């Protein structure tokens, strides 16, 4: 069995979330999610679209990526977590849920490379 399997891809919708226009909190949340999952951060980039607008960001990981796009005006965040190998995508999602405190979460799971 290979050490690195194609992995699990989570599409995470956060409704009624907080801190969605706070770059510092979002950067910390993404890095904390990667750490909770046991993933290795290779690079990151976040961009704020200006006062009253959201943030887009991505962590490039040795195990793939975690990205976020936020709409603070509606309390919505779209998160993409794709992790392979021994990393745990659900632990990353749990960390983001704990930090951003959404009222409701919808997670869609996609098993990648399963045929």
Secondary structure as a PSIPRED ss2 file (coil, helix, strand):
# PSIPRED VFORMAT (PSIPRED V4.0)

   1 X C   1.000  0.000  0.000
   2 X C   1.000  0.000  0.000
   3 X C   1.000  0.000  0.000
   4 X C   1.000  0.000  0.000
   5 X C   1.000  0.000  0.000
   6 X C   1.000  0.000  0.000
   7 X C   1.000  0.000  0.000
   8 X E   0.000  0.000  1.000
   9 X E   0.000  0.000  1.000
  10 X E   0.000  0.000  1.000
  11 X E   0.000  0.000  1.000
  12 X E   0.000  0.000  1.000
  13 X E   0.000  0.000  1.000
  14 X E   0.000  0.000  1.000
  15 X E   0.000  0.000  1.000
  16 X C   1.000  0.000  0.000
  17 X C   1.000  0.000  0.000
  18 X C   1.000  0.000  0.000
  19 X C   1.000  0.000  0.000
  20 X C   1.000  0.000  0.000
  21 X C   1.000  0.000  0.000
  22 X C   1.000  0.000  0.000
  23 X H   0.000  1.000  0.000
  24 X H   0.000  1.000  0.000
  25 X H   0.000  1.000  0.000
  26 X H   0.000  1.000  0.000
  27 X H   0.000  1.000  0.000
  28 X H   0.000  1.000  0.000
  29 X H   0.000  1.000  0.000
  30 X H   0.000  1.000  0.000
  31 X H   0.000  1.000  0.000
  32 X H   0.000  1.000  0.000
  33 X H   0.000  1.000  0.000
  34 X H   0.000  1.000  0.000
  35 X H   0.000  1.000  0.000
  36 X H   0.000  1.000  0.000
  37 X H   0.000  1.000  0.000
  38 X C   1.000  0.000  0.000
  39 X C   1.000  0.000  0.000
  40 X C   1.000  0.000  0.000
  41 X E   0.000  0.000  1.000
  42 X E   0.000  0.000  1.000
  43 X E   0.000  0.000  1.000
  44 X E   0.000  0.000  1.000
  45 X E   0.000  0.000  1.000
  46 X E   0.000  0.000  1.000
  47 X E   0.000  0.000  1.000
  48 X E   0.000  0.000  1.000
  49 X C   1.000  0.000  0.000
  50 X C   1.000  0.000  0.000
  51 X C   1.000  0.000  0.000
  52 X C   1.000  0.000  0.000
  53 X C   1.000  0.000  0.000
  54 X C   1.000  0.000  0.000
  55 X E   0.000  0.000  1.000
  56 X E   0.000  0.000  1.000
  57 X E   0.000  0.000  1.000
  58 X E   0.000  0.000  1.000
  59 X E   0.000  0.000  1.000
  60 X E   0.000  0.000  1.000
  61 X E   0.000  0.000  1.000
  62 X C   1.000  0.000  0.000
  63 X C   1.000  0.000  0.000
  64 X E   0.000  0.000  1.000
  65 X E   0.000  0.000  1.000
  66 X E   0.000  0.000  1.000
  67 X E   0.000  0.000  1.000
  68 X E   0.000  0.000  1.000
  69 X E   0.000  0.000  1.000
  70 X E   0.000  0.000  1.000
  71 X E   0.000  0.000  1.000
  72 X C   1.000  0.000  0.000
  73 X C   1.000  0.000  0.000
  74 X C   1.000  0.000  0.000
  75 X C   1.000  0.000  0.000
  76 X E   0.000  0.000  1.000
  77 X E   0.000  0.000  1.000
  78 X E   0.000  0.000  1.000
  79 X E   0.000  0.000  1.000
  80 X E   0.000  0.000  1.000
  81 X E   0.000  0.000  1.000
  82 X E   0.000  0.000  1.000
  83 X E   0.000  0.000  1.000
  84 X C   1.000  0.000  0.000
  85 X C   1.000  0.000  0.000
  86 X C   1.000  0.000  0.000
  87 X C   1.000  0.000  0.000
  88 X C   1.000  0.000  0.000
  89 X H   0.000  1.000  0.000
  90 X H   0.000  1.000  0.000
  91 X H   0.000  1.000  0.000
  92 X H   0.000  1.000  0.000
  93 X H   0.000  1.000  0.000
  94 X H   0.000  1.000  0.000
  95 X H   0.000  1.000  0.000
  96 X H   0.000  1.000  0.000
  97 X H   0.000  1.000  0.000
  98 X H   0.000  1.000  0.000
  99 X H   0.000  1.000  0.000
 100 X H   0.000  1.000  0.000
 101 X C   1.000  0.000  0.000
 102 X C   1.000  0.000  0.000
 103 X C   1.000  0.000  0.000
 104 X E   0.000  0.000  1.000
 105 X E   0.000  0.000  1.000
 106 X E   0.000  0.000  1.000
 107 X E   0.000  0.000  1.000
 108 X E   0.000  0.000  1.000
 109 X E   0.000  0.000  1.000
 110 X E   0.000  0.000  1.000
 111 X E   0.000  0.000  1.000
 112 X C   1.000  0.000  0.000
 113 X C   1.000  0.000  0.000
 114 X C   1.000  0.000  0.000
 115 X C   1.000  0.000  0.000
